[in-house]
């Protein structure tokens, strides 16, 4: 079921809740989830459903005492994971493996540029959850519709730009255009994730045009137009 050996956990759906027009929260429970070992923001697990390939999802919340995790699934396209999530009901069984994922190094940055589309929004919010009061965050989040903006909680000083496509822009375009037009001071760190081509364009811009140090620019393609399971 999984290509590499990693800790696995048999789980079942506890609850589902729509967060936006495209994002669904699935709460999973299982007796071994107290040992999942989430240590830092953006960590992810592979979710394997009964029929279909496994897919990577950020752990949005982990409640060890309750043996529960929340994962937020984007309901886009016609892939097996999205289809499973859209009809998931309490008691449905699955398996998760992990966690995996490196800690995003933004220590010491006075200013953090945070950018994501809805596929990477759960990971971006795990970063916001743990930032200290000393960081000024400038966030750009591309979403499907105006009503998809979510309430945000963080101790950091936060300026947020929600970028609704409204059906008239290709995914990734608004995020790319906004970031290319943004002034980025030299003391900034950046975390950008979402559609791979858009993320690559922004990363090159930050490294070349804005001259940010390479170790301060964290960029990850979570998916790519035309690919069923992009490995970023």
Helices and strands as residue ranges (DSSP letters): E 8-18, E 23-29, G 33-35, E 44-49, E 55-63, G 64-66, E 68-74, H 80-87, E 93-100, E 111-116, H 118-130, E 136-143, G 146-148, E 157-164, H 173-180, E 188-195, H 196-204, I 205-209, G 214-216, E 217-223
